[in-house]
């Protein structure tokens, strides 16, 4: 009986360590996704800035005409 309890306990600790490993992997993935989202938003804002600059140039050219 004692050996069965020990086996169950070791199985439990193994499951716990497996769970914590999975949790850390999930957290790492979430961090990577957040980083990618930040980069995308940064790129979008840069593109928007470029578009507004182009629009400004176009309006200046139109004024000259």
Helices and strands as residue ranges (DSSP letters): H 2-64
